[in-house]
């Protein structure tokens, strides 16, 4: 299927969205609406890039949470090196390719030339300057091979890499190779404890897969093994920075073990030397824990031990392998991330992550109030389709009402019950008496899981908390979300 994803999921007109929303106060906006704070997103992205740079490791940004051009640009920063990205859907990769001119390297431009052949030449030159390295982050489903092949041809050699964790997936590489016209990069998915996808680093299945790659796939020219990939999704269960860092170390060691299996099979470079594999590790709790290494906290001994252990691990393996950290929800954050206590605050260098670091709120409206019930409740016009239905381990609700517009530092309300389009606000734990609410009040909610909460919206309305106080609740931009799979 050579057709662009935008033929099936066309984006709304940015001009019409600007006309409808720019300059409006949040109280004037139809609800529910997804609101992003630009200042917080910028701060969170900058902190991640700075941390990886100081550690001497590469960073690969996952775009699945936000699915926007604007946040992708903030995630990759201003480096002249080709940005490394991960996608969860082929559509995300197709949208990135469509927005290629947006991700130009510093000091480069995209030229509009009258003659069509000259224009294409300029685009090709531009791609060479800012080629993206996109990893499709799901073990290769055969039905996606055709689209991925066309996409790899469109973006050029070295632009698209694929994940595999089963010998049967290798059969689809013939289609990708035929349509792309060049060799495709491969990463092997390793299970380092999450048990969702991937192979154990000491399994016979891994050795069999690697043997097939080195003996059949690489000699055929279809693909080349670039590295190993792990996702520490189980890190969402941690409750400390030390705990997250411990899992990051285990991730690295697991991929080192897998790479050593590959080394026994004599994967080599063109010059005959042993291949220097990329080891890609992370999830937002483990990835953001690297931001703590130089943080002057007074945390317990286990934190200092894990910090020293991580530095030793990185220094010990950095010469043999190229270490890479990946993460996705960190630019936005949510209640699940607060519950891990794995990240430092971008607001206070010595403090833990707090609600001030969450960029996404869901704006909704109070539809009714029930003060006469056994405990006071209020109905909001936002349910599971607007907020998501993801639990959070730190409390029993489906979102927390912020204090925005209320005369208190805490609202005292949480989303206690939820159905498709209804949300019931109930008293939050530890609250004696929540703030008074009235029919028609606009309220903002911190969602449990930003990836799922954002999925119900076609765009984000953007505000900026770094502006003067009387401007902070006015919409300054609209960021369109990519759609499709």
Secondary structure, 3 states (H helix, E strand, C coil): CCCCHHHCCCCCCHHHHHHHHCCCEHHHCCCCEEEEEHHHHHHHHHHHHHHHHHHCCEEEEECCCCCCHHHHHHHHCCCCCCCEEEECCHHHHHHHHHCHHHHCCCCCCCCCCCCHHHHHHHHHHHHHHCCCEEEEEEECCHHHHHHHHHHHHHHCCCCEEEEECCHHHHHHHHHHHHHHCCCEEEEEEECCCCCCCCECCCCHHHHHHHHHHHHHHHHHCCEEEEEEECCCHHHHHCCCHHHHHHHHHHHHHHHHHHHHHHHHCCCECCCCCECCCEEEECCHHHHHHHHHCCCCCCCCHHHHHHHHHHHHHHHHHCCCCEEEEEECHHHCCCHHHHHHCCCECCCCCCCECCHHHCCEEEEEEEEEEECCCCCCEEEECCCHHHHCCCCECCECCCEEECCCCCCCCCCCEEEEEECCCCEEEEECCCCCCCCCCCCCCEEEEEECCHHHHHHHCCEEEEECCCCCHHHCCECCEEEECCCCC
